[in-house]
């Protein structure tokens, strides 16, 4: 065999091996991100409907793949508008009861469910970012059909993964408006950025196209939806809110910086991190709480959480919450 053919075969074999190695790395990163359930942390306090005097009717919704559970929340005379609250990464909507209470106090009915693999819902794992979109679509379909919610104007309000899910779902289901806080743009950028925090930025950049391949294989053309493009195309009023100090969703992956549609209103929350609906003081407490969770090694370490002020750590920014309420109208 001629030498150039041997060299070509060797180069192709090396390229194929390198491709498989990076694809394997991407699969491991994906499994770390989505390959397990997101249930409540026993060290943390999660506020419930009873803590705020809310009425809650349990609901079960099928997203076509999984049984999802949540509730219809109410408090006082209703406005005829429904807020479907879309939760971020973590143990479902119970991490956002303070926000749900705000909307109920503002006269809205709130429908909030847990996505696949989160808290009350079925599923052995989260599956991926599109499973959140699927959950929001199922919630919209449920609201359209349920006698308790028929005729309500539907608004999607989401944070982080929930913001992404709300924006993408609004291109597949008709709603009256969308509010997305701290929303990332695409799944591959989101997970690659997370990997970059742990390993290195170059590694994150290298595995991003391989993550793209994984999500395309898992969900088809919907596996790599751009939240920003969905915001531009959904044809309804869309409010994007982002903290200017957000370290979780970097500038290169912010839906707010990518969206260009005339229907899109943007609000940059000065001095805010990934939870722009909280006060700066609350964000500081949450950051300290998150850091402490990573350091728990003994029973003595757990004492910190018994005296932690969870109410102060979930204190809302009145200006941001009013901005959202006024947007919904």
C-alpha positions, 0 to 999 in steps of 0.5 A, spaced: 500 500 500 502 506 498 505 511 504 500 516 502 494 511 503 497 509 510 497 516 512 490 518 510 487 511 513 491 513 520 489 520 520 481 518 519 482 513 524 485 518 529 479 523 527 474 518 528 477 516 535 477 523 537 470 524 535 468 518 539 472 521 545 469 527 545 462 525 544 463 520 550 465 526 554 459 530 552 455 524 554 458 524 561 457 531 562 449 531 559 448 525 564 451 529 570 446 535 568 440 531 566 441 524 568 438 524 575 432 526 578 431 533 582 428 532 588 427 536 595 434 537 599 432 535 606 437 541 608 432 546 605 426 549 607 420 550 602 414 554 603 408 551 601 401 554 600 399 553 607 404 558 609 401 563 605 394 562 606 393 559 598 388 555 596 391 549 592 387 544 588 392 538 586 392 536 578 395 531 574 397 532 567 400 527 562 405 531 557 405 525 552 411 521 556 410 522 563 405 524 568 406 531 571 404 533 578 402 540 581 397 545 583 392 550 581 393 556 586 388 561 588 387 566 593 382 572 592 377 575 587 380 573 580 382 577 574 380 572 569 388 571 567 392 565 568 399 565 570 403 558 568 409 559 572 415 555 569 420 553 574 428 553 573 432 547 575 431 544 582 425 541 585 420 543 581 415 549 583 415 549 590 422 553 590 418 559 587 412 559 592 413 566 594 412 568 587 406 564 586 403 567 592 405 574 589 401 573 583 395 570 587 395 576 591 395 580 585 388 577 583 391 571 578 390 564 578 396 560 578 398 553 575 404 550 576 407 543 575 413 540 576 417 537 570 419 530 568 424 528 574 422 534 578 419 533 585 412 531 585 412 528 577 414 522 575 420 520 571 427 517 573 431 523 570 430 530 568 431 528 561 433 534 558 431 542 557 426 540 552 422 536 557 421 543 560 418 545 554 414 539 553 411 540 560 409 547 559 406 545 553 402 540 556 400 545 562 397 550 556 393 544 553 390 542 560 388 549 562 385 550 555 381 544 556 380 544 564 373 547 566 376 551 572 381 554 567 377 555 560 376 562 558 382 565 562 388 569 558 394 565 559 401 568 561 407 564 561 412 566 567 418 562 568 425 563 571 432 560 568 430 553 565 423 555 566 424 562 562 427 557 556 421 553 556 416 558 556 419 562 550 420 555 546 413 553 548 410 560 546 412 558 539 408 552 539 402 554 543 398 560 543 398 564 549 397 572 551 404 573 553 411 571 556 415 573 561 422 570 562 427 571 567 434 569 567 433 565 561 439 561 557 438 561 549 440 554 547 441 547 551 448 546 548 451 553 550 447 552 557 450 545 559 457 547 555 458 553 560 456 549 566 462 544 564 466 550 563 465 552 570 467 545 573 473 544 568 475 549 563 472 554 558 476 551 552 473 544 554 466 547 554 467 550 547 470 543 544 464 539 547 458 544 545 458 541 538 457 534 541 452 536 546 448 539 540 449 532 536 446 529 543 440 533 543 438 533 536 439 525 536 434 525 543 429 530 541 430 531 533 429 539 531 426 541 537 432 539 541 436 545 540 431 550 540 433 557 541 429 561 546 431 568 543 429 566 536 422 563 539 421 570 543 422 573 536 417 569 533 412 567 538 408 574 536 406 576 543 408 581 548 414 578 551 418 581 557 425 579 558 429 580 565 436 579 566 441 581 572 447 584 569 451 580 574 448 573 572 454 568 573 449 562 571 447 564 564 453 568 561 453 573 556 454 569 550 448 565 552 443 570 554 436 570 551 435 577 552 442 579 548 440 575 542 432 577 542 431 582 537 423 582 535 419 588 536 414 584 540 420 583 545 421 588 551 428 588 555 429 589 562 436 589 565 436 588 573 442 592 575 446 589 581 442 582 580 444 575 579 441 569 576 435 571 581 433 578 578 426 577 582 429 577 589 432 583 592 440 584 592 440 582 600 436 576 598 441 574 592 447 574 597 444 570 602 442 565 597 449 565 594 452 564 601 446 558 602 449 555 595 456 555 597 454 552 604 451 546 601 457 544 597 461 544 603 456 539 608 461 534 610 458 532 617 452 533 622 455 539 625 455 542 618 448 541 617 446 546 623 447 552 619 441 550 615 437 550 621 438 557 623 438 560 616 433 565 614 429 562 608 424 568 608 429 573 608 433 569 602 426 569 598 425 576 599 422 579 592 424 585 589 417 589 589 419 593 583 421 587 579 415 583 581 410 590 579 414 590 573 411 583 571 404 584 574 404 591 570 406 587 564 401 582 564 396 587 566 
